């Protein structure tokens, strides 16, 4: 039995390449998960085994949904992952999400996440045909809230949110595709 792998496009921005997750990214992902920097996107278990399962979940979204998050890197060092961004929709989440993570402190404050997230949103709207998207954000994640606002998102108190074991979560609504033209 042969299973066809999904086509994962490679996208480019002025400075970045957005590509599918690769086995070579696992170490950078695991380092991120083991750090305090990942506290808003993971549970308490930061073991390599749990990191691997989380990464496999990310990669598997491409197989099961036909889309998923992209790993982003600088064009001149495409094998050195800086983070992840793009369309995301776990089975039990009420809406399609556009998410992002920056895996190392050295990659913060340079606009990479914003640049990558804009391209991930463009992909979701233009290539996937999404008409709306949210970003679910922990209320204490000030950096992510600031990025959502720089992307033109607004807090949507009416949006249904996933159940994160009773933890609070905010839904930031992305501008509609026609608003970005």
N, C-alpha and C positions, 0 to 999 in steps of 0.2 A: 504494500500500500504506500502510495506516495502522497505526501501532503504538500500542497503548494504554499510557499512562504509568501507573506504579503509584500507588496512593493512599498518600500518606505522611501519617499522622496528625500532628496538632499536639497535644502533651501539655503540661500545665502542672503546676507545683508551687507552693508558696507564693510563691516569688520569681522563678521561671524559666519560660521557654517553651522547649520542645524541639520543633524543627521540622526539616523536610527541608533538606538542603544547597542553597544557591542560588549562582548565579554571583557575586553580590555578596560572598560569603564568601571567594572565592579570595584576595584580597589579604591578609586576616587569616591565612588558612591558610599562604600563601607566606611571610609574615613569620615565622610560627611555625617553619616548616620551615627557614628560613634561620638561625634562632637556635640557640644551644646547648641551649635548652630542649627541642628535639625529638630530641636525640641518642639517646634510647632507643627511638624509633619510626621511624627512617629510616636509610637508608644514608649513604654519604659525599657523594653528589651532592645538593646543596641548591639547584640551579638552578631558575629559574622553570619551565622546561619539565618537569623532574622533579616539582616541586611540583604543577603542573597535572595531570600523569598520576596522581599519588597522590590528588588530590582527585577526579578523574574515577573512579578505582577506588572510592572511598568512595561517591560518588553512584550509580555503576553497580550497587552491591550491591543497592540498592532495586529496580532493574529486573530483575536476574537472580535474586535470591533472594526478592524480595517483602518484604524487610526490610533494614534497614541502620542505620547510626549516625545519630543526631540531632545537629544543631548546637544548642547551648544558648546562650541569651542572657537578659538580665534582661527581665522583662515590660514595663517601661517603655521599653526600647530594644531591641526584638526584631530589629532589623536589624544590631546590633553584636554579632557572634559572640564568645563568650567561650571556647568550646571545643567538644568533640564527645564523645558517649558513646552507648553502646547496643549492640545485638546486632551481631555481626560474625562472618563465617565464610568466609574465603578458601577456595578449592577444595582446597588442599593442606594445610589445617590439620586435625588429628585431631578437634577438638571445637569446638563453638560457644563463642564468646567474648563476654564483656561487656567492652568496652574504654572508655577515656577518655583525653582529652588536655585540658589547659588551655593555651590559646594565648598568654596574656599573663601576665607576672609580676603585674600589677595585679589579676588575677582570682584569684590564689592566696591561700590562708589565710582565705577567707571562707566556706568550706563549699559553694561552688557545685558543685564536682565531685562531692562526696558526694551532695548533693541531686539532681543530675541523674542520677548513676549509679543511685541507688535507683529513680528513676522509669523509667530505661531497663531495669533488671532487672525491675521490675514489668510493664512492657510485654512483655518476652520471656517471662516466666512466664505471665501472665494472657491476653495477646492472641495470642501465638504458640504457647503451649502447651509451651514448653520445660520439661523436668523437671530439667535440670542445666545448669550453665555454669561455665566457668573464666575467669580473667583471666591471660593470659601476660605475665609481667613480668621485665624484666632484673634480675638480682640486685643491681645497683648502683643501681637506681631506688628509693631509700628512701622518697620521697614517695608513689610509687604503691603500694608494699608497705604503707605505713601506711594509705593509703586503703582498700586491699583488706581489711585487718584491721578497720578501722572499719565496713566493710560486712558484717562477720561471716564473711569468707572465711578459709579455713585452707589452709596449704601442703599440696599433694597430691603427694608425691614419686612416687606410682605413676602419675600422669597422663602420658600421652604428650604430647610437646610438638612444635611445628613445628620444622623444620630452618632455623635462621637462620645458615646458612653456618658451622656449628660453634660459634656463640656460645651461651653458657649462657642458659637461660631457665627461670624458675620458673612452675609452674602453681598458682594459688590457686583453690580450689574454693569457689564460692558456696553458701550454705545452700540446701537444697532448698525448693521453693515452700511446702510444708506447714510448714516450720520458721519461715517468716516470717509466718504467720497470727497 
